[in-house]
Amino acid sequence: MRPHHGRAAAYHLLLVVLAVFGCDPLRLDAADGFPQFTWERVPLYAHVGIGDGLKNEQYEFLADRFPIVTFTGGVTRSSVEATIAAAAKTIKERRPGTKVLFYWSADMPKHQWAHSIATYPADGYLSAKKNGKDSLQFDVRRADVREWWAGVAGKAVREYGCDGIFVDGLTAGVKNGPWSAMFGAKQAAEMDRSVFEMIQRTRETMGPDAIIVFNPLHGFDAKRERLGEEYLPVTDGAMVDDFDRGAKIVRQSPEYLANTIETMRKAAQSGKIVIFKGWPQFTWRTDPEFMKRPHEEQHRLASEQILFPLACFLVGAEKHCYFCYTWGWNPEHGTFDWYPEFDKKLGEPRGPATREGWTYRREFAHASVFVDLEAKKATIDWK
């Protein structure tokens, strides 16, 4: 457990001062609690389902290689709160500076939180159809629901030893988003406003140096609207989770890819953490038959396909941008695989990327990066 009492008192006083002078207290971030960042090699992030617990060598692998890690539920029939608490303790004993985030959904309950869900307010769910199936959603318009949600996040920091939360589904209330489809635009807008209140309360509950990272943050093109930027002022960062995902099924336009890279760059330049989720051309969801193949074959193909997403990350990356490369979220989906590119010296960027049409070039101390978004080709020349 990390002591927050002194900082919390100072934080509440600061909120009062900001309110008096007309400043927005939601724009505070956890900059002093951010993970250590270095350009020495590709900065990495891990996001993995913990299930009923990982092996000791897997915790060591995470602690030694990733400055920031999120644990989600994974394949388990039990509640994962205690498992995540034990994992956070194990990782921090090996490397105290590693930041561990607790996966926490803003829109709906999930089986992995049985312990927390047991304390959920009575009659606090909304029921609706989602993708043709019955779905329960948190009624975040209720103050007791928001207080419960913030309370679980507070426990993640104070009792489970985590450094903050990874919030999935934070954007459910955006225009034309999931809540609009379920409940109509008017109610969705009410729920979305309540989400901002919930995040403010969560910040107070967790403490000022805790981290809030949300998902998703997306780019845009003529067919897709930008997504997530309005939540950046009240959080510490976001995950870009769909860059070129499912490339064999849905081809994203060069415009969308370019605007996603720019969205990452802008968010990071404003002082936010950005997780760039790179994918091989296969995923656990889109290629179920390939998932039956030997793991070595999956890793070999992922190794052949890492260059494009990694180069795209590098042309837009700023301080506190982190690269994540797997084909799913469970341990067997690539979290514990390694790539030669991750051992190469990178060094600081010599400046921002230069762009000509859909092509980018960027120089680092030990690498020259080239990307062609239209041809979906890239090169990284390591020096």
C-alpha positions, -999 to 999 in steps of 0.1 A, spaced: 0 0 0 13 34 -9 7 63 16 -13 91 0 -27 110 30 -4 140 29 -6 144 -9 -43 138 -9 -48 167 16 -27 190 -5 -45 179 -36 -79 187 -22 -66 221 -11 -53 227 -46 -87 218 -61 -103 245 -40 -77 271 -50 -82 262 -87 -119 264 -84 -117 298 -68 -95 312 -96 -117 296 -123 -93 269 -134 -104 234 -144 -93 209 -118 -100 180 -142 -69 191 -162 -45 180 -135 -25 150 -144 -2 125 -126 30 137 -142 51 129 -111 37 94 -111 44 86 -148 67 57 -157 103 64 -163 108 70 -200 139 65 -222 147 66 -259 176 41 -254 155 14 -270 119 11 -283 97 21 -252 74 -8 -245 41 -15 -228 24 -48 -218 -13 -55 -215 -21 -91 -204 -48 -112 -189 -36 -125 -156 -60 -154 -153 -53 -174 -121 -18 -160 -120 14 -161 -141 46 -180 -136 74 -163 -117 96 -161 -148 67 -143 -166 65 -117 -138 103 -113 -141 100 -109 -179 74 -81 -175 94 -63 -147 126 -64 -167 113 -52 -200 82 -30 -196 81 2 -176 43 1 -176 20 -30 -174 -18 -34 -173 -33 -66 -159 -68 -76 -170 -87 -108 -162 -80 -132 -190 -92 -167 -188 -104 -173 -153 -135 -183 -134 -125 -165 -102 -121 -129 -92 -88 -114 -101 -84 -85 -76 -62 -106 -52 -43 -121 -81 -35 -86 -95 -25 -74 -60 0 -103 -57 13 -97 -92 19 -60 -85 38 -69 -53 59 -94 -72 68 -71 -100 76 -42 -77 98 -63 -55 119 -70 -86 117 -35 -101 100 -9 -79 98 17 -107 75 -4 -130 40 11 -131 12 -15 -128 -24 -5 -139 -56 -22 -129 -79 -29 -158 -113 -13 -150 -143 -9 -174 -164 23 -174 -194 9 -192 -202 -27 -181 -195 -54 -155 -172 -83 -164 -169 -117 -146 -132 -111 -136 -143 -86 -109 -166 -109 -89 -152 -95 -56 -159 -59 -66 -192 -66 -84 -205 -81 -52 -207 -47 -36 -224 -30 -66 -254 -8 -57 -288 -26 -59 -307 -20 -91 -278 0 -105 -277 -17 -139 -293 -7 -172 -303 -35 -195 -301 -33 -233 -293 -51 -264 -256 -49 -275 -248 -65 -308 -280 -85 -306 -273 -98 -271 -286 -88 -237 -261 -66 -219 -259 -50 -185 -245 -15 -183 -234 7 -154 -260 34 -148 -233 61 -142 -260 88 -139 -265 75 -103 -242 91 -77 -239 58 -58 -227 40 -89 -201 66 -96 -190 64 -59 -188 26 -61 -168 27 -93 -143 53 -80 -141 33 -48 -129 2 -66 -103 23 -84 -92 37 -51 -88 1 -37 -67 -8 -68 -41 18 -56 -44 17 -18 -50 -20 -13 -39 -38 -44 -6 -19 -48 -14 -7 -84 -3 27 -97 -36 35 -114 -62 22 -137 -66 14 -174 -102 24 -182 -118 5 -210 -151 17 -226 -147 53 -214 -160 66 -247 -193 46 -248 -213 78 -245 -199 97 -275 -223 107 -303 -233 76 -323 -215 54 -298 -226 22 -281 -248 40 -255 -266 59 -282 -274 27 -299 -286 12 -267 -304 40 -249 -308 68 -275 -288 100 -280 -303 120 -251 -297 94 -224 -263 86 -238 -253 123 -235 -265 123 -199 -244 92 -192 -214 107 -209 -215 138 -187 -217 116 -157 -186 97 -168 -166 130 -165 -179 134 -130 -170 98 -122 -134 103 -134 -131 134 -113 -143 115 -82 -119 87 -91 -89 111 -92 -98 123 -58 -102 87 -45 -70 73 -60 -48 103 -52 -30 129 -73 0 107 -83 -21 78 -96 -24 72 -133 -56 71 -154 -52 57 -190 -83 51 -211 -92 32 -242 -98 40 -271 -82 70 -288 -86 69 -326 -78 89 -356 -103 98 -383 -110 100 -421 -139 108 -443 -158 77 -430 -148 77 -393 -150 105 -368 -122 112 -344 -126 94 -311 -114 100 -276 -96 134 -277 -122 151 -254 -113 127 -226 -76 135 -226 -80 166 -204 -94 145 -175 -71 116 -178 -33 110 -180 -33 93 -214 -49 67 -237 -45 36 -259 -47 37 -297 -60 2 -300 -71 -2 -336 -41 9 -358 -42 -14 -388 -60 -40 -368 -76 -69 -388 -58 -56 -419 -68 -86 -440 -105 -79 -433 -108 -41 -431 -83 -19 -449 -79 14 -431 -73 44 -454 -39 62 -455 -58 92 -443 -70 73 -412 -36 59 -405 -19 93 -409 -45 110 -386 -40 83 -360 -3 89 -359 -9 126 -356 -34 120 -328 -8 101 -309 18 128 -315 -5 156 -304 -16 138 -272 19 130 -262 31 165 -269 4 178 -245 20 157 -218 -1 125 -220 9 89 -220 0 72 -253 -1 34 -258 2 25 -295 -12 -10 -300 5 -26 -330 -9 -57 -345 4 -84 -369 -20 -90 -398 -37 -117 -378 -55 -115 -344 -70 -140 -320 -105 -128 -329 -103 -127 -367 -82 -158 -373 -95 -186 -350 -81 -213 -372 -46 -198 -372 -49 -197 -334 -49 -236 -335 -15 -236 -352 17 -240 -331 27 -209 -312 61 -209 -329 44 -204 -362 24 -175 -349 55 -159 -335 74 -164 -367 47 -146 -387 44 -118 -362 81 -113 -365 78 -110 -402 50 -84 -399 63 -62 -370 81 -37 -392 52 -16 -405 34 -10 -372 67 -4 -354 79 21 -380 45 39 -379 48 42 -341 83 56 -344 75 83 -369 49 98 -345 63 89 -310 70 115 -284 80 113 -248 57 88 -229 46 70 -260 49 32 -256 46 4 -282 26 -28 -276 27 -56 -301 6 -88 -297 -22 -105 -315 -45 -106 -285 -47 -100 -248 -40 -133 -232 -5 -146 -224 -4 -169 -253 -11 -141 -277 24 -127 -278 30 -108 -246 60 -131 -237 75 -132 -272 104 -110 -281 117 -94 -313 152 -84 -323 140 -48 -329 135 -44 -292 171 -51 -285 184 -25 -309 197 9 -297 173 36 -308 184 69 -292 167 102 -291 149 115 -322 168 141 -342 135 160 -347 99 154 -359 92 132 -389 92 148 -423 63 140 -445 58 139 -483 23 127 -493 17 95 -475 54 89 -468 73 97 -436 110 98 -427 124 103 -392 159 101 -378 169 88 -344 204 87 -330 207 50 -340 179 45 -365 165 59 -398 128 52 -402 108 53 -435 70 46 -438 47 45 -468 12 45 -456 -4 39 -490 18 10 -499 19 -2 -463 56 -6 -464 84 5 -441 121 3 -434 141 8 -402 179 11 -407 196 5 -374 230 22 -371 
